[in-house]
């Protein structure tokens, strides 16, 4: 019998099965600016030790931009205030450089938009989950949102790292 196959005979019935890998949970989100134009995507993929986040931005101002997960699944432009504060079920402070810990929705680096008005970053975040039953799930309370800010996140100043106004947003549901 080949490796990976299992055959069982029960009362003359033979059942043959194959080991199957679980399909990873993936969520792709469109990010739009205040005028409703698409300016990027964010792809969230559940991995062994957290969630892999891939952000691709286009047609935004050149420079570093803070990007965060916010608590509400709404993105009403032009200011995206409906997204609420940062996703923070653990009740911590803002920023990876903050000694008091960081919000669950804080991301570990800024996304830099180059002279061609495109930027991307990929990283694994251990403080969030795509498991709907987890207390740190991005789908908690109906979902969350991903928000791009006008300036870089300084990774320590509460509540948003001095990253300025919200310039783009996408709903995670």
N, C-alpha and C positions, 0 to 999 in steps of 0.2 A: 504494500500500500504506500502511496506517495506521502511525503511529509506534508503536514498542513491539512490533511484530509482525515476525517473521522467517520467510520462506518459502525453502526450499531444494529444488530439483528434482534428484534423483539417480536416474539410470536410469529415468525415468518415474515415480518415487515422489516425492510432495510431502510434506514435513514442515513443519508449522506450529507455532511455539512462542511463548510469551509470557514476558517477563522476570518472574520471581517474586521477591518479597522473602522473605528468610529469617525464619521465625517466631522471635521472641525466646524465650529460655529463661526460664521463670517457675516459681518454687517457692513454694507457700503452705504455711505451717506453723501449726498450732494450738498456742497457748501455754496451759498448765494450771498451776494452783497446786498446793501440796502435798497438798491433799485430792482432786485430780483434776478440779476444776471448770475449765471453759474461762474464761480471763481475757483472751484476746486472740488476735491473729494477727500473723504477720510474713510479708510477701510480698517475695520476692527476684526481681529481674528483671535479666537481663544487659543492659547498655546499652553503648554504644560505649566509654566510658572507665571501666568498672568494673561494679559491681552497685548498682542502685537498691534501697534497703531501705525498706519502709514498715511501720511498727509501729503497731498499734492495740491499746490496752490498755483493760480495763474491770474494774470491781469490785476494784480494788487500792487500797491506802492513798493518800491525797492527798499530793502532793509529787513531787519529782524522783527518778527511778530510773535507775541505771546499767543499761545493757543491753549485753551482750557476746555474741560467738560463742565457744563453748567447744569443746574439741578432741574430745570423745566424743559419739557419737550415742545417748546414753542420758539419760533424765530420771526417775530414781527418786526419788520424794518421800519424806519431806517436805523434805529439805534439798538435793536435787539435786547432791550431791557426785559422783555417778557421771558427771556431765557433764565432769569433769576441769578442768584449767586452761584459760586462754584459748587459742584457736586462734592458733598462733604459728609457722608453718613458717619464717618469716624470722629467728627467734631474737632478737627485739628486746625492749625494755623496755615497760612499760605507759604508755599515755596519749598523746593527741595533743599535749599540752603538754610531754612529756618530750623533752629535747634528744637523747637516745639513740634516738629513734624510737619507734614504737608497735607493739603486737601487731597481727597481721593482723585478729584478731577484735575489736579495739577499735572502737567506733562513735564518730563525731565529736561526738555530743551526747547528753544525757540525754533521757528521755521524761518529761514532767511530766503527772501525773494531776491533773485539776482537781477542783473540789468536787462535780461530778456523777459522780466516780469513773471518768472516762474521760480518756484521753490518747492523742495520736498524734504521730508524727514521720516525716518522709520525707527521705532524704538519699542521696547516691551515695558508695559506698566503693570506692576504687581498689585497695585491698590484698587484695581477695578476688575470686574468680571462680566462675562456675557451670559453666565448662568442665571436664568430668571429667578431662581430660588435663593441666590446668594444675597447677603445684606449689602454688598457693594456692587450690585448689578447695575449696568447702565440702563436696564429696562425697569428699574425700581420706580414705582408710582407712575407708570405709564410711559416712561422713557426719560431721556435727558437731551442735551444738545451739545454741539461742539461750536465754540466761538473763537474767531480770530480777532485779535486786538490790533490797534494801530501801531503800537510800539513793542519793543522787546520786554519780556518779563524779567525782572531783576532777581527772581527766584527766592526772595526772602520777605518782601514787604507785604503785610496783610492789608487788605483782603485780596488784591489781584496783581501784586508785583509791579505796581506803577506802569502797567502795560497800556494805559490809555483807553480810548473809546473802543467800542465794539464795531468792527467794520464788515464782518461776514459771519454767517451762522448756518448750521445744518442740524436737522432734527434726527435723533437717534431713537428709533422705535422698533 
